[in-house]
Amino acid sequence: MAQAKKVGMYLLLIFVVYTIITSPQRAAELVQSGFVGISDAAKAVGEFMTGLVN
């Protein structure tokens, strides 16, 4: 099982490098989209916690 996980990680790394090399604009958009999603999730958790306190 550990061997399959290692192979999967290598394949993912190769895919990410390939995507960055062939389409840097699209890769930047995907990274920005990911950070926006994380920011929105953190904001929602903060609002939830504020609602619990109030």
KOLGU-4560 file (N, C-alpha, C; in nm, 3 decimals, padded with zeros to 5 digits):
<recs>
<n_xx: 00.082 n_yy: -00.120 n_zz: 00.000 ca_xx: 00.000 ca_yy: 00.000 ca_zz: 00.000 c_xx: 00.086 c_yy: 00.126 c_zz: 00.000 mol: A seq: 1 type: MET>
<n_xx: 00.196 n_yy: 00.122 n_zz: 00.075 ca_xx: 00.285 ca_yy: 00.238 ca_zz: 00.080 c_xx: 00.347 c_yy: 00.264 c_zz: -00.057 mol: A seq: 2 type: ALA>
<n_xx: 00.376 n_yy: 00.156 n_zz: -00.131 ca_xx: 00.433 ca_yy: 00.171 ca_zz: -00.265 c_xx: 00.334 c_yy: 00.241 c_zz: -00.358 mol: A seq: 3 type: GLN>
<n_xx: 00.207 n_yy: 00.206 n_zz: -00.350 ca_xx: 00.105 ca_yy: 00.270 ca_zz: -00.434 c_xx: 00.091 c_yy: 00.418 c_zz: -00.399 mol: A seq: 4 type: ALA>
<n_xx: 00.100 n_yy: 00.451 n_zz: -00.272 ca_xx: 00.092 ca_yy: 00.590 ca_zz: -00.229 c_xx: 00.210 c_yy: 00.670 c_zz: -00.285 mol: A seq: 5 type: LYS>
<n_xx: 00.329 n_yy: 00.610 n_zz: -00.281 ca_xx: 00.447 ca_yy: 00.677 ca_zz: -00.333 c_xx: 00.435 c_yy: 00.700 c_zz: -00.483 mol: A seq: 6 type: LYS>
<n_xx: 00.388 n_yy: 00.600 n_zz: -00.556 ca_xx: 00.369 ca_yy: 00.614 ca_zz: -00.700 c_xx: 00.265 c_yy: 00.721 c_zz: -00.730 mol: A seq: 7 type: VAL>
<n_xx: 00.157 n_yy: 00.723 n_zz: -00.655 ca_xx: 00.052 ca_yy: 00.824 ca_zz: -00.673 c_xx: 00.105 c_yy: 00.965 c_zz: -00.650 mol: A seq: 8 type: GLY>
<n_xx: 00.190 n_yy: 00.982 n_zz: -00.550 ca_xx: 00.247 ca_yy: 01.114 ca_zz: -00.523 c_xx: 00.340 c_yy: 01.157 c_zz: -00.637 mol: A seq: 9 type: MET>
<n_xx: 00.418 n_yy: 01.064 n_zz: -00.689 ca_xx: 00.506 ca_yy: 01.096 ca_zz: -00.802 c_xx: 00.424 c_yy: 01.135 c_zz: -00.925 mol: A seq: 10 type: TYR>
<n_xx: 00.317 n_yy: 01.062 n_zz: -00.951 ca_xx: 00.232 ca_yy: 01.095 ca_zz: -01.065 c_xx: 00.168 c_yy: 01.233 c_zz: -01.048 mol: A seq: 11 type: LEU>
<n_xx: 00.124 n_yy: 01.263 n_zz: -00.929 ca_xx: 00.066 ca_yy: 01.394 ca_zz: -00.902 c_xx: 00.170 c_yy: 01.505 c_zz: -00.922 mol: A seq: 12 type: LEU>
<n_xx: 00.291 n_yy: 01.482 n_zz: -00.874 ca_xx: 00.398 ca_yy: 01.580 ca_zz: -00.890 c_xx: 00.431 c_yy: 01.602 c_zz: -01.037 mol: A seq: 13 type: LEU>
<n_xx: 00.439 n_yy: 01.494 n_zz: -01.113 ca_xx: 00.466 ca_yy: 01.505 ca_zz: -01.257 c_xx: 00.355 c_yy: 01.582 c_zz: -01.326 mol: A seq: 14 type: ILE>
<n_xx: 00.230 n_yy: 01.556 n_zz: -01.289 ca_xx: 00.117 ca_yy: 01.627 ca_zz: -01.349 c_xx: 00.123 c_yy: 01.776 c_zz: -01.319 mol: A seq: 15 type: PHE>
<n_xx: 00.156 n_yy: 01.811 n_zz: -01.194 ca_xx: 00.162 ca_yy: 01.952 ca_zz: -01.156 c_xx: 00.274 c_yy: 02.023 c_zz: -01.233 mol: A seq: 16 type: VAL>
<n_xx: 00.389 n_yy: 01.960 n_zz: -01.241 ca_xx: 00.501 ca_yy: 02.022 ca_zz: -01.315 c_xx: 00.464 c_yy: 02.036 c_zz: -01.462 mol: A seq: 17 type: VAL>
<n_xx: 00.404 n_yy: 01.934 n_zz: -01.520 ca_xx: 00.363 ca_yy: 01.939 ca_zz: -01.661 c_xx: 00.263 c_yy: 02.054 c_zz: -01.683 mol: A seq: 18 type: TYR>
<n_xx: 00.167 n_yy: 02.067 n_zz: -01.593 ca_xx: 00.066 ca_yy: 02.173 ca_zz: -01.606 c_xx: 00.131 c_yy: 02.311 c_zz: -01.597 mol: A seq: 19 type: THR>
<n_xx: 00.223 n_yy: 02.328 n_zz: -01.505 ca_xx: 00.290 ca_yy: 02.458 ca_zz: -01.490 c_xx: 00.372 c_yy: 02.491 c_zz: -01.614 mol: A seq: 20 type: ILE>
<n_xx: 00.440 n_yy: 02.393 n_zz: -01.669 ca_xx: 00.526 ca_yy: 02.418 ca_zz: -01.785 c_xx: 00.443 c_yy: 02.447 c_zz: -01.910 mol: A seq: 21 type: ILE>
<n_xx: 00.337 n_yy: 02.369 n_zz: -01.932 ca_xx: 00.260 ca_yy: 02.385 ca_zz: -02.056 c_xx: 00.162 c_yy: 02.500 c_zz: -02.051 mol: A seq: 22 type: THR>
<n_xx: 00.112 n_yy: 02.534 n_zz: -01.933 ca_xx: 00.012 ca_yy: 02.641 ca_zz: -01.923 c_xx: 00.028 c_yy: 02.717 c_zz: -01.792 mol: A seq: 23 type: SER>
<n_xx: 00.128 n_yy: 02.803 n_zz: -01.783 ca_xx: 00.150 ca_yy: 02.875 ca_zz: -01.656 c_xx: 00.034 c_yy: 02.967 c_zz: -01.618 mol: A seq: 24 type: PRO>
<n_xx: -00.033 n_yy: 03.026 n_zz: -01.717 ca_xx: -00.146 ca_yy: 03.114 ca_zz: -01.688 c_xx: -00.258 c_yy: 03.037 c_zz: -01.620 mol: A seq: 25 type: GLN>
<n_xx: -00.292 n_yy: 02.920 n_zz: -01.675 ca_xx: -00.398 ca_yy: 02.837 ca_zz: -01.618 c_xx: -00.359 c_yy: 02.785 c_zz: -01.480 mol: A seq: 26 type: ARG>
<n_xx: -00.232 n_yy: 02.749 n_zz: -01.463 ca_xx: -00.185 ca_yy: 02.702 ca_zz: -01.333 c_xx: -00.198 c_yy: 02.812 c_zz: -01.228 mol: A seq: 27 type: ALA>
<n_xx: -00.166 n_yy: 02.935 n_zz: -01.266 ca_xx: -00.179 ca_yy: 03.047 ca_zz: -01.172 c_xx: -00.325 c_yy: 03.070 c_zz: -01.135 mol: A seq: 28 type: ALA>
<n_xx: -00.414 n_yy: 03.056 n_zz: -01.232 ca_xx: -00.557 ca_yy: 03.071 ca_zz: -01.204 c_xx: -00.606 c_yy: 02.964 c_zz: -01.107 mol: A seq: 29 type: GLU>
<n_xx: -00.558 n_yy: 02.841 n_zz: -01.123 ca_xx: -00.599 ca_yy: 02.733 ca_zz: -01.034 c_xx: -00.549 c_yy: 02.756 c_zz: -00.892 mol: A seq: 30 type: LEU>
<n_xx: -00.425 n_yy: 02.803 n_zz: -00.879 ca_xx: -00.371 ca_yy: 02.831 ca_zz: -00.746 c_xx: -00.449 c_yy: 02.944 c_zz: -00.681 mol: A seq: 31 type: VAL>
<n_xx: -00.478 n_yy: 03.049 n_zz: -00.756 ca_xx: -00.554 ca_yy: 03.161 ca_zz: -00.702 c_xx: -00.693 c_yy: 03.114 c_zz: -00.659 mol: A seq: 32 type: GLN>
<n_xx: -00.755 n_yy: 03.032 n_zz: -00.740 ca_xx: -00.887 ca_yy: 02.979 ca_zz: -00.707 c_xx: -00.882 c_yy: 02.897 c_zz: -00.578 mol: A seq: 33 type: SER>
<n_xx: -00.777 n_yy: 02.818 n_zz: -00.562 ca_xx: -00.761 ca_yy: 02.739 ca_zz: -00.440 c_xx: -00.748 c_yy: 02.827 c_zz: -00.317 mol: A seq: 34 type: GLY>
<n_xx: -00.668 n_yy: 02.933 n_zz: -00.328 ca_xx: -00.650 ca_yy: 03.022 ca_zz: -00.214 c_xx: -00.779 c_yy: 03.099 c_zz: -00.182 mol: A seq: 35 type: PHE>
<n_xx: -00.855 n_yy: 03.135 n_zz: -00.283 ca_xx: -00.983 ca_yy: 03.202 ca_zz: -00.260 c_xx: -01.077 c_yy: 03.107 c_zz: -00.185 mol: A seq: 36 type: VAL>
<n_xx: -01.078 n_yy: 02.981 n_zz: -00.224 ca_xx: -01.162 ca_yy: 02.883 ca_zz: -00.156 c_xx: -01.122 c_yy: 02.866 c_zz: -00.010 mol: A seq: 37 type: GLY>
<n_xx: -00.991 n_yy: 02.859 n_zz: 00.016 ca_xx: -00.944 ca_yy: 02.845 ca_zz: 00.154 c_xx: -00.979 c_yy: 02.970 c_zz: 00.235 mol: A seq: 38 type: ILE>
<n_xx: -00.965 n_yy: 03.086 n_zz: 00.174 ca_xx: -00.998 ca_yy: 03.211 ca_zz: 00.242 c_xx: -01.147 c_yy: 03.217 c_zz: 00.275 mol: A seq: 39 type: SER>
<n_xx: -01.230 n_yy: 03.179 n_zz: 00.181 ca_xx: -01.375 ca_yy: 03.179 ca_zz: 00.205 c_xx: -01.413 c_yy: 03.082 c_zz: 00.317 mol: A seq: 40 type: ASP>
<n_xx: -01.349 n_yy: 02.966 n_zz: 00.317 ca_xx: -01.378 ca_yy: 02.867 ca_zz: 00.421 c_xx: -01.337 c_yy: 02.919 c_zz: 00.558 mol: A seq: 41 type: ALA>
<n_xx: -01.220 n_yy: 02.983 n_zz: 00.567 ca_xx: -01.175 ca_yy: 03.038 ca_zz: 00.694 c_xx: -01.268 c_yy: 03.150 c_zz: 00.741 mol: A seq: 42 type: ALA>
<n_xx: -01.313 n_yy: 03.231 n_zz: 00.647 ca_xx: -01.405 ca_yy: 03.340 ca_zz: 00.681 c_xx: -01.537 c_yy: 03.283 c_zz: 00.735 mol: A seq: 43 type: LYS>
<n_xx: -01.586 n_yy: 03.176 n_zz: 00.673 ca_xx: -01.711 ca_yy: 03.114 ca_zz: 00.716 c_xx: -01.697 c_yy: 03.054 c_zz: 00.856 mol: A seq: 44 type: ALA>
<n_xx: -01.583 n_yy: 02.993 n_zz: 00.883 ca_xx: -01.559 ca_yy: 02.937 ca_zz: 01.017 c_xx: -01.555 c_yy: 03.050 c_zz: 01.120 mol: A seq: 45 type: VAL>
<n_xx: -01.489 n_yy: 03.161 n_zz: 01.084 ca_xx: -01.484 ca_yy: 03.275 ca_zz: 01.175 c_xx: -01.622 c_yy: 03.331 c_zz: 01.205 mol: A seq: 46 type: GLY>
<n_xx: -01.705 n_yy: 03.343 n_zz: 01.103 ca_xx: -01.842 ca_yy: 03.392 ca_zz: 01.124 c_xx: -01.922 c_yy: 03.295 c_zz: 01.210 mol: A seq: 47 type: GLU>
<n_xx: -01.902 n_yy: 03.166 n_zz: 01.191 ca_xx: -01.972 ca_yy: 03.066 ca_zz: 01.271 c_xx: -01.932 c_yy: 03.076 c_zz: 01.417 mol: A seq: 48 type: PHE>
<n_xx: -01.802 n_yy: 03.088 n_zz: 01.442 ca_xx: -01.754 ca_yy: 03.100 ca_zz: 01.579 c_xx: -01.804 c_yy: 03.228 c_zz: 01.645 mol: A seq: 49 type: MET>
<n_xx: -01.807 n_yy: 03.338 n_zz: 01.568 ca_xx: -01.860 ca_yy: 03.463 ca_zz: 01.621 c_xx: -02.007 c_yy: 03.448 c_zz: 01.657 mol: A seq: 50 type: THR>
<n_xx: -02.081 n_yy: 03.378 n_zz: 01.572 ca_xx: -02.222 ca_yy: 03.353 ca_zz: 01.600 c_xx: -02.242 c_yy: 03.271 c_zz: 01.725 mol: A seq: 51 type: GLY>
<n_xx: -02.154 n_yy: 03.175 n_zz: 01.752 ca_xx: -02.163 ca_yy: 03.095 ca_zz: 01.873 c_xx: -02.137 c_yy: 03.177 c_zz: 01.998 mol: A seq: 52 type: LEU>
<n_xx: -02.042 n_yy: 03.267 n_zz: 01.989 ca_xx: -02.006 ca_yy: 03.351 ca_zz: 02.104 c_xx: -02.119 c_yy: 03.448 c_zz: 02.136 mol: A seq: 53 type: VAL>
<n_xx: -02.180 n_yy: 03.504 n_zz: 02.030 ca_xx: -02.287 ca_yy: 03.601 ca_zz: 02.052 c_xx: -02.410 c_yy: 03.524 c_zz: 02.081 mol: A seq: 54 type: ASN>
</recs>
